[in-house]
């Protein structure tokens, strides 16, 4: 079981990413809020979630769903008041769960008072809170991240006839970390929220804090100096809190974000997301070939015992294809997003179920891999019921639609008329809220939500799946993504996965007895296990 009282609780926890605006509306205005979240905590507790990851809740114009922060203090007025947040944190803790808050430290909204003051005059006392230039030809080695919408990382501001720097949208100016006052301001913001009782932060876009000529302006030494200062403050003042890095980088480039690897828990982040393994799970399934997954995990360096990777199948952004080759990207686009409208930037803006053609076998297979491969698993709200998406909506909003609780009008998300909703509920024939919703699946023991809950409970009963070593069964054909978790001479779990659309025979080690922990009533006998198309089994070695 996950021991949430342990110092290293984050290593074995199961996480749930939650967009508050989309989750549940408790006051009937068409926007999710803290009242609604508290009313739906039973769902998360029943599912077996250990930690809620709450996407940004701060005051914001919501042009980027809260990652465009207009004030780092307080909460967005549609979500409630700070007291609502505090009550919600207390209620989550009362139920034995943790909560981490999302925060973007690289940039702010252009509506933030800091930027409004900074752009007022070249002589403004807050001018150097942001990065300004007389030319847009500085830092030309930095890539443009949002290639669909941003022609440059610089935007001209007519008020002072200078350019300001932004790695993301032009309405999100980058903070200037060469200014020590920015350091102190951000550390004070961390202190404020940690004092509210949260259990840590998921820190957005950490590679881009500094700019230097002649570089790509990512992963710079100065960035790590600040992150070490941030971690040092957290360790000294809030020693039981954690930091999780969002950095879409190769795993070997992520190692510095853990910090000093001679220390069991490093001295930067306790956890980093492992972005490159995610698209390779989809690639392996599409090609019926495990090679890409085995390769990226073989090239993932070992980390000290008190650190952990975060793994996921989908999240609030596009399914990013930055960490694949151009040829692999083209293959993924053609296979999973044949309609150009399904593509965005260098990725695919679709949810899990639509990506997999709503094939229950494939959905369960990828979830089985999520829960058995190394790392702490993160679920995205709605994926436990196989929610659909709406690619007619702008940007990534199509994967951020209201949670589907019931088949009643408004999907049980809100009592408000649907025309007041921040976004329309899914209504297409295959994924309509009238068909895909929590209430209907709770009443159906064979529904997806029960399989996801069973995965979670079984994983939590097997600590080896969170911390055991990984050993591949490479002697099998490439359609077989099979591996051991644990010590070869001790307790072990054998995870078997068939990536193909045909039955697959898997030879078992001779002289070894197994129990199927997902299906205890199903006997494991003989020298071979036959997996159906896209089938899987979790076998525990006996004796």
N, C-alpha and C positions, 0 to 999 in steps of 0.2 A: 504494500500500500504506500501511497505518497505520504511522507511524514512532513506535514507543513509546519511543524514545530522545529524541525531540524534546521541547522544553519544553512545547509545546502538544499533546502526544499525545492529550489528552482530547477534542480537537475532532473528530478523525477516527476515534476508537475505536468499536468495536461492543461493547456491554455485555450482560451476562447476569445477571439477578437470580436469586439462589439462596437458598432457605430451607433452611438446613443440616439442620434436623430432618426435612425431607421428601426430601432429595436421595439419600442413600445411607448405609446403616447398616453400618459396618465391624466392629463388635464384637458384633453379634447380639443387641441388646437391644430392637429395635423402634423405635429413634430414630436418625435420621441423625446423623452425627458427622464429625469431621475425618479419621479414618481412611478412612471411606467416600468423602468428597470427594476425597481424594488418589487413591483407587483409580479414580475416574471422571474425573480431569482429562484423560485421553486424549480423552474425548468432547468436552469444551469446546475442546481444541486442534484436533481434527479439524474441528469445526464452524466454526472461524475466529474464536472469541471473543478479544477483546483485553483485556477487563477484567471481572473477577468482582465483582459487587456482592453482598456477604454481608449478609443481614439480621441483626438483633441476635443476638449470641452470648453475651451477658452472663448472669450469674446472675439468675434471674427465676422468679416463680411460673408464668409462661407463661399468664397469663389473657388476654394480648393478644399471644401468640406472640413474646414477648421485648421488645416495645416498652414493657412494664412492667418496668423495670430495677430489680433489688433490690441490685445493686452494679455500679459502673462499672468495677471492676477484676476481672480474671479472666474465666473462661468458664463457661458452664453445665455442671454436672457430667456431664450426659448426652452432651455434645459432646466431652469430653476434658479435658485440662489446658491451661494456658497454653503449655506446651512443644509440645503438639500443634498449637496455632494457629501458633506460630512455625515449626514444620517445614512446615506447609501454606503459609504465606506464602513461604517459601524455595522450595518446590517449584513454586508458581505462577510465581514470578519465573524460576526455572530454565527454565521452558517458554516464556519470553518474553511472559508475560501480566502484567497488573497486578491489584491487588485494592483495593477500597474497602470500608470498613466502615460499617454503618448505626449511627446513634446518635440517641437521642431526648434533646434537651437541655431541652425545655420542662417535663418532668415526670419523676417516678420512680414506681416501684411503692409502694403503701402499706406494703410489707414492707421497704422500704429502711431501713437503720439511721438515716439522717438523719430520716426521717419518724417512725419509732418513737420516737426521742428528742424530736422536735419536738412530738408529740402528748402526750407524757408530762405536761407541765406548761406553764402559761403563762409560767413563769419559766425554762423550759429554755433553755440557751445556743444551741440550734438551732431555737428557736421561729420565728425570722424567716428560716429557710431556706425556709419555705413561706408561703402567703398565707392568713391567718386573719382572721375577722371575727365580730363579735357579731350581725351581721344577714346575711340572704341577699338583701338588696335593694341591694347595691352592684353596680356594673358591669352594670346591667340592659340596656345597649345591646349586650352581647355575645351573639351567637347561640349556640344549643345545637347542637353538631355532631352528636352521636349522638342524634337525636330519637327513635329507636326505643326506647332504653333509659334515657336520662337525662332526668328531668323538670326538672333545674336544673343550673347550673354550680357550685352550692354543695352541700356535704353536711355535715350536722350530726354532730359528733363528741362523744358524751356524756362522754368522759373529761375534757374541759375546758369543755364546754358552749359551744363555739364552732363556727363553720362553716369549712371549708377549701375553697379554690377549685380547680376542675379543669375544663379545657376538653374533656377526653375522658372516659373512664370514671371513675366515682367512686373506683375503686381506683388511680387515677393522679393523685395530687395535684400541682398545679403548683408548680414552684420559684419562689422570690421573687427576681427579678433586680434588685430595688431594694436587695438586700443585696450589698455588694461581695465578701463572702466566697464567695457563690455564683459570682460571676465567676471568682475565682481557682481555686475548686475545679474548675470546668468546664475552664478552660484547662490545669490540671494533668492532667486526664483525657485531654484531646486529646494533650498531650505524651507521656503514657504509651503510648498506642496508636501514635502516629506513630513512636516509638522502637522499636516491635516490627516496623517495616518496611512497614506498610500504605502505600498510595499516596494515601490521602485518605479523606474521609468523605462519605457521604450523610447530611445532617443533617435529621432529621425535624421536621416541625411548627414551622418557624422563625417564622411570623408572630405567635405568641401569647405571647411571652416576658414582656411587660409588660401591666399593667392601668391604665387611667386612666378616671375618671368622665367621662361625656359623650362617650365614643367607643365604637366596637365592639370595642376591645381587640385590634385586628389592625393590623399594619404600622405600629406606632407609632415615632416618631423614636428613642425610647430603645432599642428593639429594634435598630435599625440602628447605634446607637453601640456596643452590645456586639458585634454581628457584625463591625464594622470592627476592634475590638480583637482579636477572634478571628483574623481574617484577617491582621492585622498580626503577631501572634505566629507564625502559620504561615509567613508570608513570611520573617520574620527567622530563625526557628529551623529550618524545614523547607521551604526554598524550592522544592523539586521536587514538593511535595504539592498536592493539589487539594481544593476544597470544592464540593459539589453541594447545592443547596437543594431541599427538598421543601416547596413552598408552593402550595397550590391556590388560585391567584388569577388575575385577568385579566392578560394579558401586560404591559399598561401599568402595572399595579400592581406587577408583579414587577421593573420596571427598577431601583428602589432596591436590590434584593437583589444586583444586580451591583455596586452602589456607585458610585464616581466614574467616570462614563462618559467623562471626558476622558483617562482612563488606559487603555491598550490592553487590560489584563486586569482593570480595575476595582479595587475595594479591599474587596469583600465576597466574594461567591461567584464561582467560575470558571464555574459552570454552574447553570442553573435548569431544572426540568422545565416543559414547556409543557403544562399540563393542558387548557386549553380546546380545543386542536386535536383531541384524542383523541376525545371524543364526536361531534365534527362529521364525522370520517371515517365513523363508523357511520351517522350521519344522512344523509350524502351517498349512501352505498350504499343505504340503505333507500328514499330518495326518488329515486334515480337523478338527482341534481342536485348539482352541485359547489358551489353558491352559498355554503353555510355554511362550507366549507373556505377558499374564496377570500377570503371576508369576514374571517374571524378572522386569517388570515395577512396580509391587507392592513392590518389594524389592529395588527399586531405591530410594535413599533418596531425600528429597526435597532439592533444592538449592536456594540460595538467588536470589532476583528478577533481578539482573543485570548480572547473569551468564546464560549459555546456554549449552545444549548438542548438539553435532553434530551427525546426523544420516545419514545412507547411506544403499544402497542395494548392491553395488559392488564398488570396487576401483582397484588400480593398483596392489595390492597383491592378494594372494590366498584368497578365502572365508575362513577365519580362523575359525577353530573348537576347538580352545583352551578353550573357555569359555563354553563348554558343557560337559556332562558326557561321559565316554567312550562308554556307550550304545547308547547315542544319536549320538555320532560321527559315530559309526558304522552304525546306521540307515541312517544318512545323506549321508555317503559315498555310501551305497548300493542304496539309492534312487536317488541321484543326480550325482553320479560319479561311476557308475558300472564298468567302464573301469579304471583299476589302473593307466593308463597314465594320467587320469584326476585329479589324486590326487597329492598333494605335501605337504611335511612336515605334519602338522596337519591341512590340509585344502583341498580345491578344487580349481584348477586353471582354472576356466571357467568364461565367461561373463554371464550377466543376461539373455539374450535371450536364449542361448543354455542351460543354467541351467533349464529353464522352458519349454524346448522342443519347443521353438519358438511359444508358445501358447499366442496369443495376449491377451486373457482374463486374464491369470495369470500375464502377464507383467504389464498390467494396474492395476490389483488388488493390486500387491505389491507396485506399484508407488502411488496408492491412499492411502495406509497405510503410506508410507513414508511422504506424504504431509499432513496427518491429525493427526498422532501421535505426541506426544511432541518431540521437538527438531528442530534444523535448518537443512533442507535437503541438502544433497550433491549429485549431479549427477556426474557420471563418463563419460568422453567424449565418444561419440558413442552410449551410452545407450539410448539416445533420439531417435535413429533410429533403435535400436535393432541389433547392430552389433554383429557378431559372433567372434569366437576365433580360434586359431591355436595351438592345443596341441602338434603338432610336434616340435614346437620351444622349446628351453631350458627354464627351470625354469618357471618364470612368464611372459616371453616374449610373450606368446601366447595371453595374454589379453592386450598387448601394441602395437598392429599392427596399420598401418596407418589409419587415419580417412578417411571414405568413403564419399567423397563429390559428386561425379558424377559417372555415369556408363561408362565413357570414360576410355581409357587405363590409368593405374596409379591411378584410382579412384579419379582424380582431386586433389590428394594429392601433386603431383609433376609433372613437365614437363620433368623430367629426365627419362632416360630408367629405367624400373623396376629393372633391375639387379643391379642398383646403390642404390636402396632403402636400408635403414638401416634394414628393415624387409619386407618380402613379404606381399602384400595386401591379404585379405581374398578372396579365389577363389573357395571354395567348393560350390556345387550346391545350397544349401539352403541359405547361407549367403553371397554369392559372391557380390562384389561391384557393379556388373552389375545389381543386383536386390535390394540390400540394400544400399541406398545412400541418401544423403540429397536432391539433386535435384529432384529425382523421388518422394520423399515423400512431398516435397513442392508443387508439382503439383497435389497431391492427397489429398483432404480435409479429407479423411477418414483414412489417414496414422497415424502411431504411433506418429510421431513428433508433429502433431497438438494436439493430446491428452495430451502429456507432456506439451506443451505450455499452454494448457487450464488449466491443473492442477496448473501450476505455477501462472498464472494470477488470478485464482480463490482463491488460497491460499493467495496471496498478498492482495486480496480485503477483506480478513477475518482475521484481526489481532488475533482473538481468536485462530486460528490454530497454531499460533506461541507462544502464551503466555497464553492461557486459561487453566484452570485446566482440568484434565482428570477424567471422571466419567464413569465407565464400566456399561454396561447393562448385568449383570451376570445372570439375570433371564432367558435369552434366551438359546437355545441349544448351545452346544460347537462349532458347525459349524459357528455360528454367531459371528464375531469379530466386535462388535458394541459398540460405546461409544459416550458420550457427550464431547464436549470441551466448556469450559466457566463456568460461575457461574450458579448454579442450580436455583437461583431466579432472574437471569438476562438474558442477551443475550446469546444464545447457538447455537452450531452447532451439529447436530446429524450425525455421520459418520457410515454408514452401510456397512458391508462387509460379503460376503458369501464365506467361505473357501471350500465349497463342490462342487461336480460336478453335483449337482441337484438343481432345483429351491428351494428357501427357503422363507417361509412367515415370515415377521417380524412385530409383533404387534406394533402399534404406541401408544403413550400416548393419552388417551382420552381427548377431549376438547382442543387439541393443533393444531394450523394451521402451516403448513410448506410450504416452497418454496424450490424446488430443484435447487441449485445454479449452478450445472454442466449442467443441462438440464432445463433451465427456462420455456421452452415451454411444459414440461412434468408435468401434473397435479399431485398433491399429495392429494389424496382424500381417504376417508374411514378410517377404523381403522387398515388396514394392508397394508404393502408394500411387494410385491413379488420380490425378487432378483433372477435374472437368475443364472445359474451356474457361479461361480467366479465373480458374479456381485457386484456392489457397488453403493452407492448414498450418496451425501452430502446434508443434509436438514438443512435449517436455520429456527429456530422457529420464527413465526410471532406474534408480540404483546405480 
